[in-house]
Amino acid sequence: MQQKEKNRLLALEWKKAWANASFKIKTVVGSFLLALVLISFPKFFATIELRKGIDLSDIVLEQLPSFDLSIPIFLLIWSTAILLIRRIIQSPALYLQFLMSFLLLCILRIVTISSIPLNAPIGLIPLKDPISSLFYGGKEIFITKDLFFSGHTATQFLMFLSFQKKGDRIITGITSIAIALMVLIQHIHYTIDVIAAFPLTYIVYLLGKKISTY
């Protein structure tokens, strides 16, 4: 009976949120815009991969051995994504807030990657992620110049900022740091890409939170 009551209350919460005109409009428009952005990603990344970029000197990467950490990176990212989905189902407000924040994050990455052309770091080992690769043009295509700023680090940190439960924040706080370190060890990003992801994501989170208010 307790589970049935929880499901009933959850359904009522979503029904109440959907009855709110502001929530409905922002959810529909935000979802549509995010879909357009994600659909545009393969062509965008294919274009930036062909351009000439700048080689950065990175003291941190020079000291780090290069290892393939694709499996632990994949497991951390998608296990926390599953946790996020569970929490989103339980909270319409969290869904809209993360939707808007993630949309802004994607748009900001397009702007920064377009504005700051960089060549891949020396020693880069392509990340093998069968799910994320769908947005890059397929599992056989390796994009190496989507550098400033780190999308993996930013997404993990955005989840940390978005979660409300203490346990969820502890988990995603740890995974955010872990992902940041692992993408450096795999030489997927320059150090500046990873460091910049944190303040830029925080700004995006604040804007997304403000926009999603209903």
N, C-alpha and C positions, 0 to 999 in steps of 0.2 A: 504493500500500500504506500509506503514511503516513496518508492521510486515513481509510482504512478502520480503521486501528488507533486513530486519534483518536476516531472514531465509536464504536468498540467500547468504549474506555475510558470515554467519556462515558455510554454506555448503562449500563455497569456502575456508574458513580458514582450515577446516578439510581436504579438498581435497589437499590443499597445504602442510599441515603437513604430510599427508599420502604419498605424493610424495617424501618426504624426506626419504632417505634410513635409516639414523640413527634413526629417529623417528619410522619408521615402525619396524625395528629390535628390538629396545628397548621395544616398546609396545608389540610386539608378545612374546618376551622372558620373559619380566616382567610379563605379564598376565599369561603365562604358569606356571612360577615358583610360582606365588602367588596361583594359583589354586592347585598346588601340595601341598603347605604348608597348605592351608585351608582343603584340603582333609585329610591330615595327622593329623590334630588337634584332632579329637575324640580319635584315638588310643593313641596319645601322652598324652593327658589329663587323659585318663583312666589309663595309666601306672604310671604317677606321683601321682595319687590319692591313689595308693596302697602302696607307699613307706613310710617309716618312716621319719619324719622330726624333726626339732628343734622348740621348743616352745619359743617364744620371749616374754620378758617382755616389755609391751608397756604402758608407763605412760599416754599417751594421750587417748588411748582406755579405760583405766581403769576409766577415768573421764567422758567418754561419755556414755550416755544411749544408748541401742541398739534398733533401730526401723527399721521396714521394709519399705524401701523407693523404692521398686522395680518399682512402677508405675511412680513416677517422674523421676527416673533414666532412665527408658525405654523411656519416652516421650522426655526427653532432648537429649538423644543419637540419637534417630532415626529421630527427627525433624531436628537436625543439619546435620544428614547424608543426608536427603532429600535436604537440602540447598546445601550441597556439590555436590550432583549429578547434581543439576541445574547449578551450576557454572562450573562443569566439562564438561557438554554438550556444554557450551559456550566457552571453552578454551582447546584446545588440549594440550597446554603446562602444564596447571594445572593438567590435567588428568595424563600425564606421570610423572610429579613431585610427585604427591600424590601416584601414583601406586608404584613407586620405593621406596619412603619413607615408605609407609605402608608395603611393602614387607620386607624391612630391619627391620622395627619395629617388625614384626611377628617373623622373624628369631632371632633377639636379645632376644625376650622374651623366645623363646624356649631354647636358650643358658643359660640365667640367671636363668630360672625356673629349668632347669636341673642341674645347678651348685650349686644352693642354695636351698636345700630341707627344707621347712618350714611346720609346722603343722598349721592348721587353727586357727585364733585368737579366743579367748574365747568370746562367745556371738555372733558368726557369724550367720547371718540370710541369708539363700540361696537367691540369686538374681533370681527373676522370669522374664525371658526375652525370649519369644517364638521365637524370631529371632536369637539372639546370641546363644541360646541353640542348634541350629542346628549344630554349629561348635564344640559343646562340647559332642555330642553323642545323643542328644534328650532332649525333655523338661522334661522327668522324671528323668534325670541324673543330679545331682548337684555336680559340681567340686569345691572343696574348697581349693586345694593346688596349684593353679596357681597364686602364690602370688607375687614374686619379678620379675618384678615390675607391678604396676597396669595398666592393658590393657585399662580399661575404661578411666582412667585419661589421659593416653598417647595418645589414639586415639583422644580424645577431644582437647588436646593441639596441636596435629599434624594438626588438622583442623584449629585451630587458627593460627598457623604458616603459613599454606598454603594459606589461603584466602588473597586476595589482596584488596578487598573493605573495607573501614573503618567500615561501618555498620556491615559487616560479622565478622570482627575481634572483634568488641565490643561484639557482641552476643556470639561468641565462647570463648572469653576471660572470660565472665561471666559464661558460661556453664562449662568451664574447672575447674574453682574454685568451682562451685556448685557440680559437679560430684565428685571432690576430697573430698569435705566435706561429701557428702552423702555416699560414699563407706566406709568412716571411721565410720560414725554414724551407718551404717548397719553392721559394723565390718566385712566387706568382705575382707579388707586388713589391714595390719599393717601400722603404720604411715610412716615407712621407705619405704614401697612399693609405697606409694603415692608421697612422696617427691622426691624419685629417678626418678620417671616417667618424671619429667619436664626436668632435664638436659640430661637424656638419650635420650629423644625424640628430644630435640634440636639438639643433635649430629646426630641422624638418619636423621633429616630433612635436615641438611647441606649436608650430604653425598648423600641423595636422590636427592637433588637439583642439586648437581654437576654431578651425574651420568645421570640425565635426560636431561642435556643440549644437544641440537641438532642443 
